[in-house]
Amino acid sequence: MVDPALDNNSSESAPPKVMIVGAGIAGLLLGILLDKAGIPFHIYERSATIKPLGALMSLGPNILPLLDQIGLYKGLQEISLPCYSFLIYSGDDEMKLLGNMGNPESEELTGYPIAVFARHRLYDLLLKQIPPEKISFSQKVVSISEDKDGVTIQTADNQIHRGDILVGADGTYSAIRQSMYAAMEKDGLLPEADKHKMSKGFACLVGTTDPLDPAKYPGLMDPSSHSILVLSDKTPYNWSAFTVPDGRICWNAVLQLDEKQSQENEAKGCQWGPGTSAQMIDEIRDFITPYGTMGDLIDATPKDVISQVYLEDKLFETWHHGRVVLIGDGAVNAMQDAVILANCLRDLESSSPEAIHACFADFREQRFAHVKEQYEASQMNAKLIYGQTLVERALRYMVFNWMPRWVMRKGAVKNLLYRPLAMFLPLPEARGTLERLPQKPCKKGLVEQR
């Protein structure tokens, strides 16, 4: 059966028909943007539904202007709390305050504070913007083929779908990337760097409590989030707690894996999803927070929203091949991928292989340097916040005790400059005092508003 909405019999000058595999945050956002650009699309999600998860998520000024531009910022404000501080405590009985990694100046500079919320709330917000007829669940892709006229996917239920472009937005262990890389390796086209496996660095247990009693948990009803990180020199864990709307607390515990542990867990994926480790729960139950012990928070959390995930990342060199293109996993970087790819697809002159290759190459050129910079910063932040080696603990001590505030502010300001927008839509009202980096305009201009 061929999806008629994506049948490929139109003229080359018509907008490309885009198939998006993966209904995560990036896939949903790309669908919203393509809808606004007048580009036909369909999303295929392997799961039966997008499952509610207990993970915390935060978004800052690097992506909030885009949500403002597409009319979703008000909705995000309703499901989130602004975060002006991120307090770091010691993991001993005294819970000594070690520092503040928050950036209270971000709102003054950009007009947007950091927003924290339970991850599934953003899924719900984005999913509501996708017309039901443009998304299909329980559609696991089992094969991909392409020719000069288009690309075809086959799903596990033997359905056939065809379009001009295939976007892999299906997470770290992307089936689309694996298929694309296998084909490239067979033809001797895959760079050596992309043949190496990712190594797991951390195991993370996350959850979001049911609504709690404000009398027992002071600060739950405050208009901004109380966000804390506890660093321990006596255990291999660090743990966090963030207040979010509706009197709930998002919590997590992160374990740095040694080489043996990483190898033992090599076969386990890193997708967010239900699943717990009784051993991890037992090990962290007595850890202290300003809200009692981690055990108190775990007991107040429904078991089906506690998730265990293995965190790993890698900067891939190859982002596209033929009619297939990949966008990132995660939060801000993946969302930025979606907006830049949408801009490039809006300017696509035809669905010829040459035009599509040029479009994808432009997308990578616009994004790669920024992704590399963010990847390196993320690696350093992981060592600083979660690292447990002697070198990483020494680095953490130096940053919290010796690094001048102006040095940290300089780095934060540089990061805030990059705030990409959909260049085919009217720009949002300018906020804050910090100009954003210039962005490549869309050749086709603004989309007529419907």
WOTA-V231941 format. One line per field, one symbol per residue. ss: DSSP state (H for helix, E for strand, - for the rest). burial: # if it has 9 or more other C-alpha atoms within 8 Angstrom, else .. Layout:
ss = ???
burial = ???
This chain:
ss = -E-HHH-----------EEEE---HHHHHHHHHHHHH---EEEE-----------EEEE-HHHHHHHHH---HHHHHHH-EEE---EEEE------EEEE-----HHHHH---EEEEEHHHHHHHHH----HHHEE----EEEEEEE--EEEEEE----EEEE-EEEE------HHHHHHHHHHHH-----HHHH------EEEEEEE---------------E--EEEEE-----EEEEEEEE---EEEEEEEEE--HHHHHH---------EE--HHHHHHH---EE--EEHHHHHH---HHH-EEEEE--------EE--EEE-----HHHHHHHHHHHHHHH------HHHHHHHHHHHHHHHHHHHHHHHHHHHHHHHHHH---HHHHHHHHHHHH---HHHHHHHHHHHH----------------------------------
burial = ..#..###......#####################.#.#########.....#####.###########..##..##.#############......#...###.##################.##...#...########..#.#..########..#######################..##....#...#.....###########.#.#..#..##...########...##########.###########....#...#...##.##.#....#..##.###...######.###..########......###.##########################.####.###.######..#...##.##......#######...##.####.#..#....##..#...#########.......#.........#...##...
